[in-house]
Amino acid sequence: MSIHVERTGGPPDLPSSLSRFVVHYLGGRSLDDQKEEEAKLGKFPDFACYRDLVLIEMKHLEDEQNERINEAYKSRVPADEKPMHFGTRRIDLSAFNNGKEIASVILSKLARTIETHLRKANQQFEDYRKRNPRKNSLSICILLNSKIDEFSPDVVMYAVHRKMQPNESGIRFPHIDAILYFSEKHVQRLPDGRLAFAIVQVVGVPAERQRWKREVIEHLMQRWSEFRTGSTAVIGNPDQFVSIEDVPPTMKRHEAWKLDYRRNPYLRSKTNQQLKVHFHRCIGRNSLTLLIGAWAKPPQEEAMDHMRDFGDAVEEINHRGIDLRQLDSRDLTMEERATAYSGLPKELIDILSGKIP
């Protein structure tokens, strides 16, 4: 069952939180504090812990992905399959004949962003270890996300697994032992009712063969969970997370209406056909104000209520992914048309029914 989760005050500052966690809870040190000295020698990660046994590099996923995804979608969806809708909505790619191809392209674009971060982290670990060699060492790249919806846990897990798998040339990022993904943009409701943030753990092939490395990685993950939530991490389903909605301090009226509907989707219980009749009823009521005719215009407050009802209907239609062409008024039965247009002036009914051009 889908849940609605809101957050006020904006996304958390995860980089600052991780810095406090490493320094105060793990007893590590920030190499950025010696940035000038370290930078003269070469690249370096963000933190060193346990007498340099564990190196940590954090990468913050903060670049919006909407434009890249829309470009990939719009340039590949077949013209005769392009959906018609009001406003914005999530698109079900499986509805297209080439949906798998489009999904693959989008995943590749998101994965390239992650690959760029991993490539930089790999170089940072390598350069630092050349200057500070150790017989035993563990290098962890931590990906942080506090606001980007598209980097869902299942997408990140899929992308990281692909990038960490050995290929013909060997291991792609040999200096990264493990990748942890901490997202506070995505939550999942646990069986006991609590909400849990997303944590993804991917251990590289070399580290899988060394038990002590796996234990340190697990320890770090559990300590982070305790630090941020007060509880240890539990096993969840990577494809059942929902995005937290960040609510700004001020909103335009139509945006506030949309948020109110997401909080209380009262049309959810209607069948698609009932929703269709309701949609045309909303169109009819709004036409009293928007179309020129001899009938009396409703008071402003009533007109605003009609506009809000129409917006709620559009929100529900977009939630279900219904194409507007499936809502043609000509497909209504006589009884449905009577329900939709009940109480409207006859001249307006004739216009809505197509009798008057």
Phi, psi and omega in degrees: 000130182288143179239157178246122182234129181246159176216132175252159179091000177086169180296150179288158177273082185295321178303317178294321179295318180294323178298315178297320181299311182294315185286315187266333183257330178258351181071025180274182178229146180274117178290341176294339178293336175249037188304315183298316180291317181293318184297331178294332184270333181148195181285155182205154178280180184281322188222154171229133183232160175051056178057044177072010177292321183244127175250140181230130173240128179254141177233126184262119177278103186229356180274125179301145185247001186303312184296318180296319181290317179298322179296317180295322181287308186294329182280350185238342180291132179301138183302322183280356178247000183295125183288153177249126182202162173270147173065208181246151178203162171282137182258133176275103184294337181293347180283347181260149179299326179253031182302321180294323178295315180297316179299320180296319179295317180296316178299321180296320179296315179294321181294328180294325176298315179294320180299321179300316178296318182293322180297318179294317180296319179301317180293321180296316178297317182297312182298318182293319181290332176295325180275333183228071184291149176217149177293316177246138181199147178229124182244123183238127174259123180251120176266129182246139178218123178239352186213351186265112183298320189295335180274064178290157183304320181291324177295314181295318179299315179298313183295315183293319178301317180297317183288333183270350180288137177298146176238194183300330182273358181110207180279129187289323180234075188293344183261007174250118179277325183205156176234129174245137178243117178250113178244127171246025170258343185236135180226161177220138178277127180279163180304332180273005176097347180288155174262136183236134173287166183269135171227128177242135180237123176232119181257131180291161183304312181299319182290333179298333183272357181240109187299320184298327178292317179297322181292320178294319179299315179296319179298315180297318181296316181293320179296322177297318179299317178295321181296319185270331187235345183084002181226158178286159180288147177234162180282130179232191179253116186296342182257014182239024176273151174241157181274139174284135178267119178276119183263117180288161181295329177230147182220150171289158186302314183293330177290321178295322177299316179299317179297317179300321180290321178296329176289324183224078182283074189292346179271358186299332184280348180287147173287167178301322180291319177296321178295323179298315179296317179298320179301315181287332174296319178296318178299317180298315181294321178290330180295335177303326182265321190276330182267148179275126179197179183277352183284161180284138178282142178289157176302157184302317181297318178294320178298321178295322177297321178296318179298319180294318179300319179297317178298322178296319179297318179296318178302316181290320178299317179292324177300320181276349180072030181279131176285137182299334179292344177277358183251024181300129182294338181291344179270359178286144174285169178301319181293319180293322179293322178296322178291316183294321187255015181300131176087357181272154176300145183301320181299320179291321177300318180298321179294314181293331181275354179087006180284332177244120182292000000 
